[in-house]
Amino acid sequence: MAYHTYTTDSLVLGGADVGEGSRMLHLYTKEFGLVSAVARSVREARSKLRYGLQTMSRSDIALVRGKDVWRITGAREQLNYYYLFKSDQAKQDLALRLIGLVRRLVRGEEPHEAFFDLLTESFTFLAEHGLTKELLITLECVIVLRILSMLGYVGILPELEAVLRSGTLSEALLQDAAAHQKRMVKEINASLLAAQL
């Protein structure tokens, strides 16, 4: 029986070791949403896949749907956000918190291209901008509120409309959003509490 290979733009959200050299990876993919997939022998030194499958990598990943599980048959790294954040612990910590939130909130495979774009835009903005500690906190609030809104955990908030839907991230947006930070934190906490997260 022939299996079809799908190649999709993906963000690697981490995973766990399985068997002797394999790894079960969690990917947020452009075409399929959240996918768990096995990469066989990826922990071996000779593996060509391992560089494209590190946590916080954005890669083009080739997937084959098996009977019970997706299998990864290829990976070509586009960007490795971990290395871009390596010299900035605050950025690295923020990226890991965002990954953790996505893994807690998203359930099952469901395509959501706009959500994929939000994640990749957020990581790219974080990598490309030197931000003060205060603006990093504001950025986290904006991203988390957008994630919660896009996944349906936050309703319509007219006073935060600009923060939620003003298009691409920018330092000007963060400066404006800083004035609403207490309200954003209140909404985030209420949403996470309601979702029991």
FENNOR-V282189 format. One record per residue. RES is the residue in three letters. PHI is phi in degrees with one decimal (none if undefined). OMEGA is omega in whole degrees, 0 to 359 (none if undefined). D_LAST is the distance of its C-alpha to the last C-alpha in whole Angstrom. Layout:
BEGIN
{{RES:PHI:OMEGA:D_LAST} {RES:PHI:OMEGA:D_LAST}}
END
This chain:
BEGIN
{{MET:none:180:42} {ALA:-87.7:178:41} {TYR:-106.9:180:38} {HIS:-84.5:177:37} {THR:-99.8:176:35} {TYR:-108.9:175:33} {THR:-109.8:186:32} {THR:-139.3:174:29} {ASP:-64.5:189:28} {SER:-141.2:171:25} {LEU:-112.7:183:22} {VAL:-82.9:184:22} {LEU:-100.3:180:18} {GLY:112.3:181:19} {GLY:173.3:181:20} {ALA:-141.8:178:22} {ASP:-69.2:174:25} {VAL:-135.6:178:27} {GLY:62.2:186:31} {GLU:-82.4:181:33} {GLY:-143.2:186:33} {SER:-98.3:180:30} {ARG:-146.6:172:26} {MET:-93.9:186:24} {LEU:-110.5:174:22} {HIS:-103.7:183:19} {LEU:-122.9:167:21} {TYR:-102.3:188:20} {THR:-108.0:181:23} {LYS:-66.6:185:25} {GLU:-86.3:190:26} {PHE:-120.7:185:24} {GLY:76.9:183:20} {LEU:-78.8:182:18} {VAL:-131.0:169:21} {SER:-104.8:186:21} {ALA:-144.9:180:25} {VAL:-92.5:172:27} {ALA:-111.2:184:29} {ARG:-75.4:175:32} {SER:58.6:185:34} {VAL:-70.3:181:32} {ARG:-86.3:179:32} {GLU:-79.5:184:36} {ALA:-59.4:183:38} {ARG:-82.9:184:40} {SER:-66.1:176:37} {LYS:-83.5:183:37} {LEU:-81.4:195:33} {ARG:-60.7:183:32} {TYR:-70.1:180:32} {GLY:-86.8:185:30} {LEU:-121.1:178:27} {GLN:-76.3:178:26} {THR:-54.3:181:23} {MET:77.6:173:22} {SER:-86.8:167:26} {ARG:-105.7:188:26} {SER:-140.0:167:29} {ASP:-86.3:187:31} {ILE:-116.5:177:30} {ALA:-91.4:183:32} {LEU:-122.6:173:30} {VAL:-124.0:179:32} {ARG:-84.6:177:30} {GLY:-84.8:182:32} {LYS:-64.5:184:32} {ASP:-115.0:189:28} {VAL:-153.0:172:27} {TRP:-71.1:173:27} {ARG:-121.3:178:30} {ILE:-94.1:181:30} {THR:-112.9:179:34} {GLY:-164.6:178:34} {ALA:-154.5:177:32} {ARG:-122.8:184:34} {GLU:-69.0:172:32} {GLN:-95.1:183:32} {LEU:-146.5:173:30} {ASN:-119.1:183:28} {TYR:-64.0:179:26} {TYR:-55.6:180:26} {TYR:-70.6:177:29} {LEU:-66.2:180:29} {PHE:-95.7:191:27} {LYS:-54.3:184:28} {SER:-89.2:182:30} {ASP:-132.3:185:28} {GLN:-61.3:181:25} {ALA:-64.7:178:23} {LYS:-68.2:180:23} {GLN:-62.3:180:22} {ASP:-63.7:179:19} {LEU:-61.9:180:18} {ALA:-60.3:180:18} {LEU:-66.9:177:16} {ARG:-65.4:179:13} {LEU:-64.5:177:14} {ILE:-60.5:179:14} {GLY:-60.5:179:11} {LEU:-64.1:179:9} {VAL:-60.6:181:11} {ARG:-65.9:179:11} {ARG:-78.9:187:7} {LEU:-86.9:187:8} {VAL:-88.6:180:12} {ARG:-124.0:173:13} {GLY:72.1:181:17} {GLU:-80.9:174:20} {GLU:-159.0:182:20} {PRO:-61.0:178:23} {HIS:-152.9:187:21} {GLU:-60.2:180:24} {ALA:-64.2:179:23} {PHE:-69.2:175:19} {PHE:-58.7:180:21} {ASP:-62.7:177:24} {LEU:-61.5:181:21} {LEU:-62.5:183:20} {THR:-68.7:177:23} {GLU:-63.5:181:24} {SER:-62.4:180:22} {PHE:-66.5:180:23} {THR:-67.0:178:26} {PHE:-60.6:179:26} {LEU:-59.7:181:25} {ALA:-70.5:189:27} {GLU:-93.1:186:30} {HIS:-121.8:172:30} {GLY:-85.9:185:30} {LEU:-119.6:174:28} {THR:-67.0:178:28} {LYS:-58.6:181:26} {GLU:-65.1:180:25} {LEU:-70.5:175:25} {LEU:-64.0:178:23} {ILE:-64.9:178:20} {THR:-63.1:178:21} {LEU:-58.4:179:21} {GLU:-59.7:179:17} {CYS:-60.7:181:16} {VAL:-62.3:182:18} {ILE:-63.2:182:17} {VAL:-63.1:179:13} {LEU:-64.3:178:14} {ARG:-65.8:177:17} {ILE:-60.0:181:14} {LEU:-62.2:179:12} {SER:-65.6:183:15} {MET:-65.0:181:17} {LEU:-91.8:175:14} {GLY:87.1:180:14} {TYR:-88.4:180:11} {VAL:-125.0:179:14} {GLY:-82.4:180:17} {ILE:-74.2:179:21} {LEU:-126.3:186:21} {PRO:-53.2:183:25} {GLU:-72.1:178:25} {LEU:-111.8:183:22} {GLU:-56.8:181:24} {ALA:-63.3:180:26} {VAL:-66.9:185:23} {LEU:-79.1:191:21} {ARG:-133.4:186:24} {SER:-85.1:177:27} {GLY:88.4:189:27} {THR:-68.9:177:27} {LEU:-68.5:177:26} {SER:-155.1:178:29} {GLU:-66.0:178:29} {ALA:-63.1:177:31} {LEU:-60.8:181:28} {LEU:-65.1:178:26} {GLN:-60.8:178:29} {ASP:-67.0:183:28} {ALA:-67.0:182:24} {ALA:-56.8:179:25} {ALA:-67.9:182:26} {HIS:-108.4:189:23} {GLN:-61.6:180:21} {LYS:-61.6:179:20} {ARG:-65.6:179:19} {MET:-61.2:181:17} {VAL:-61.4:179:15} {LYS:-60.6:180:15} {GLU:-65.1:179:14} {ILE:-61.0:181:11} {ASN:-62.4:180:10} {ALA:-64.7:180:10} {SER:-66.9:180:9} {LEU:-66.5:178:5} {LEU:-66.6:180:6} {ALA:-64.7:180:8} {ALA:-84.4:182:5} {GLN:56.4:180:4} {LEU:-111.9:none:0}}
END
